Amino acid sequence: MNMLNFGHMTNNSRYQINEKDIDSMLNYLKAKDPEHATPEMAIELLEYLQATFHTMQHENPDMLAKIYDDFLKTRN
């Protein structure tokens, strides 16, 4: 299993949510949950996902590694 380590990231190099990401998430919400498809909800969901993955890195690194391994399998 591949191990991921994001410890090298500083506050300056941290991922920042951008307009493209918000638009993509908004499109997802329009298809999945049109009633809640707003830019504000898209931002909240992106922030939630970012926090979830950050927490997973500390509390469940094996799960994060499995997600990464699954991702790598889709690239082949």
MORASUL-V105263 format. One record per residue. N is the residue number from 1. RES is the residue in one letter. PHI is phi in radians with two decimals (* if undefined). OMEGA is omega as a letter, one per 40 degrees, with the letter a starting at -180 (NA if undefined). NEAR is the number of other ideal C-beta (glycine too) atoms within 10 Angstrom. Layout:
n={N N}
res={RES RES}
phi={PHI PHI}
omega={OMEGA OMEGA}
near={NEAR NEAR}
This chain:
n={1 2 3 4 5 6 7 8 9 10 11 12 13 14 15 16 17 18 19 20 21 22 23 24 25 26 27 28 29 30 31 32 33 34 35 36 37 38 39 40 41 42 43 44 45 46 47 48 49 50 51 52 53 54 55 56 57 58 59 60 61 62 63 64 65 66 67 68 69 70 71 72 73 74 75 76}
res={M N M L N F G H M T N N S R Y Q I N E K D I D S M L N Y L K A K D P E H A T P E M A I E L L E Y L Q A T F H T M Q H E N P D M L A K I Y D D F L K T R N}
phi={* -1.31 -1.78 -1.80 -2.43 -1.77 -1.10 -1.32 -1.35 -1.77 -1.02 -1.27 -1.76 -1.09 -1.00 -2.04 -1.08 -2.23 -1.06 -1.08 -1.12 -1.09 -1.09 -1.12 -1.17 -1.08 -1.09 -1.07 -1.11 -1.06 -1.41 -1.58 -2.62 -0.96 -1.10 -1.92 -1.42 -2.25 -1.02 -1.12 -1.18 -1.05 -1.13 -1.05 -1.17 -1.07 -1.13 -1.11 -1.10 -1.08 -1.16 -1.09 -1.20 -1.12 -1.10 -1.04 -1.01 -1.55 -1.73 -2.58 -1.07 -1.14 -1.14 -1.10 -1.12 -1.13 -1.04 -1.14 -1.07 -1.08 -1.05 -1.05 -1.12 -1.30 -1.49 -1.65}
omega={i i i i i a a a i i a a i i i i a a i i i i i i i i i a i i a a a a a a i i a i i i i a i i i i i a i i i i i i a a a a i i i i i i i i i i a i i a a NA}
near={9 10 9 15 8 13 8 6 11 7 5 5 9 10 12 7 14 10 8 8 15 16 12 13 20 17 12 13 18 13 8 9 11 8 7 13 16 12 13 10 15 22 15 13 17 17 11 10 12 15 10 10 15 15 11 16 16 10 9 11 14 10 12 20 16 13 13 14 12 9 10 10 8 6 5 4}
